[in-house]
Amino acid sequence: MEITLKKEDIVSALNITLGVVEKRQTLPILANVLFEVDENSFKLTATDLESEVTTTGSILGMESVGKITTSAKKLNELCRLIPDGEEISLSLKSEKLNIKTKNGKYSLSTLPSADFPIFDIDPGDNPLVIPAKDLQELIKNTSFAMGNQDWRHYLNGLFISIGDRQITAVSTDAHRLAVANIAINSDHSFSGIIPRKSINEMAKFLSDQPGDAELKINDSSLELLVGNLIFKSKLIDGKFPDYQQVIPSGESSMLEINVKEFSETLSRVSVLSSEKYKGVRLITSSDGVRISANNPEQEEAEEFFPALYKGEDLDIAFNVTYLQEIMSHMQTDTCNINFFGSDKSCLLTPPSSDSPKYVVMPLLI
């Protein structure tokens, strides 16, 4: 293997693989990237045995083809620190990957490409074609509420349901719930849970991508094709809770707030909230809501937030982080907060829309 390429091309490709590379190194080769060269391009592949990403890049010249694995982290750091615009020559000799630049020579250890794990999944041949920005927005509006290392493994991912010509995404950590949907021009039918790490990688791959993405998905795996990369992932084996039962309904009191101003008020008051519980107290009245917080050091904060409120007066508390994250994902200037009682979850939605919608459980006062 002997090629010449641009610094920017290999750095761009390596950046795509780094999120998938196994950092705990349960197997040494999982810290490596598979580097393959043919007559026209190079291809990089990384895997952690649960997911895999493959991307390609252009080359300036090729003396011989081949493939090898080497440390993804070291190769990336070295190439990234080479001056912009330089050409890099890569060659394989004596089980070392030799890197040559205008003024430098470097060599990296390798492991045989034959030992690199083959990601053996078959998500099928019938792709769902969807604008990449729509899929990225769907993930962005819901994935922040996923569980993180929860013993209920089915919460550590994003539930995707496809049917009735729409995609619905749902996530929950048992304290809050996020639901959003987008229309699609397809009769696909599917439901399954995409792991947290895979969802975070998909969001990065879809970010600022023009055009369409192709999604192939079945009961056990998925494949995402966007731009010049292919991402594959296993799905979580488990049954997602019936989230519809968690969404409150019926008669409610409604607070209409300005998202930016409400978020700023929460930020100020929460400075003096308990570090452990991060609780803020909301006391509603006909002309707005009084927001307060205190902590074990007997420090207090209180601020009145004028707003349109219809319904019975309530005294209720929430984890301020949950409210703030929802505010940061609202795409509208205003938001409706529907209360169903001081001891029941509240429902947050954009005005005149039911997507996205968010449910937050109250704290015990």
DAHU-V942512 format. One record per backbone hydrogen bond with DSSP energy under -1.0 kcal/mol. NH is the residue of the N-H (numbers start at 1). CO is the residue of the C=O. If there is no record, write none. Layout:
BEGIN
NH:CO ; NH:CO
END
This chain:
BEGIN
2:64 ; 3:90 ; 4:61 ; 5:88 ; 7:86 ; 10:6 ; 11:7 ; 12:8 ; 13:9 ; 14:10 ; 15:11 ; 16:12 ; 17:13 ; 18:14 ; 20:17 ; 21:17 ; 22:30 ; 30:27 ; 31:28 ; 32:29 ; 33:70 ; 34:45 ; 35:68 ; 36:43 ; 37:66 ; 38:41 ; 42:57 ; 43:36 ; 44:55 ; 45:34 ; 46:53 ; 48:51 ; 52:232 ; 53:46 ; 54:230 ; 55:44 ; 56:228 ; 57:42 ; 60:4 ; 61:4 ; 63:2 ; 64:2 ; 66:37 ; 68:35 ; 69:111 ; 70:33 ; 72:31 ; 75:71 ; 76:72 ; 77:73 ; 78:74 ; 79:75 ; 80:76 ; 81:77 ; 86:83 ; 88:5 ; 89:100 ; 90:3 ; 91:98 ; 92:1 ; 93:96 ; 96:93 ; 97:108 ; 98:91 ; 99:106 ; 100:89 ; 101:104 ; 106:99 ; 108:97 ; 111:69 ; 115:112 ; 116:113 ; 120:118 ; 121:119 ; 128:215 ; 130:213 ; 132:211 ; 135:131 ; 136:132 ; 137:133 ; 138:134 ; 139:135 ; 140:136 ; 141:137 ; 142:139 ; 143:139 ; 145:142 ; 146:143 ; 147:155 ; 153:151 ; 155:152 ; 156:153 ; 157:155 ; 158:194 ; 159:170 ; 160:192 ; 161:168 ; 162:190 ; 163:166 ; 167:182 ; 168:161 ; 169:180 ; 170:159 ; 171:178 ; 173:176 ; 177:359 ; 178:171 ; 179:357 ; 180:169 ; 182:167 ; 184:165 ; 190:162 ; 192:160 ; 194:158 ; 196:156 ; 199:195 ; 200:196 ; 201:197 ; 202:198 ; 203:199 ; 204:200 ; 205:201 ; 206:202 ; 209:206 ; 213:130 ; 214:225 ; 215:128 ; 216:223 ; 218:221 ; 222:233 ; 223:216 ; 224:231 ; 225:214 ; 226:229 ; 229:226 ; 230:54 ; 231:224 ; 232:52 ; 233:222 ; 234:50 ; 235:220 ; 236:193 ; 238:236 ; 243:241 ; 245:242 ; 246:243 ; 253:339 ; 254:310 ; 255:337 ; 256:308 ; 257:335 ; 259:333 ; 262:258 ; 263:259 ; 264:260 ; 265:261 ; 266:262 ; 267:263 ; 268:264 ; 269:265 ; 270:266 ; 272:269 ; 273:270 ; 278:274 ; 280:318 ; 281:292 ; 282:316 ; 283:290 ; 284:314 ; 285:288 ; 288:285 ; 289:305 ; 290:283 ; 291:303 ; 292:281 ; 293:301 ; 295:299 ; 298:295 ; 301:293 ; 303:291 ; 305:289 ; 307:287 ; 310:254 ; 316:282 ; 318:280 ; 320:278 ; 323:319 ; 324:320 ; 325:321 ; 326:322 ; 327:323 ; 328:324 ; 329:326 ; 335:257 ; 336:349 ; 337:255 ; 338:347 ; 339:253 ; 344:341 ; 346:360 ; 347:338 ; 348:358 ; 349:336 ; 353:350 ; 357:179 ; 358:348 ; 359:177 ; 360:346 ; 361:175 ; 363:317
END
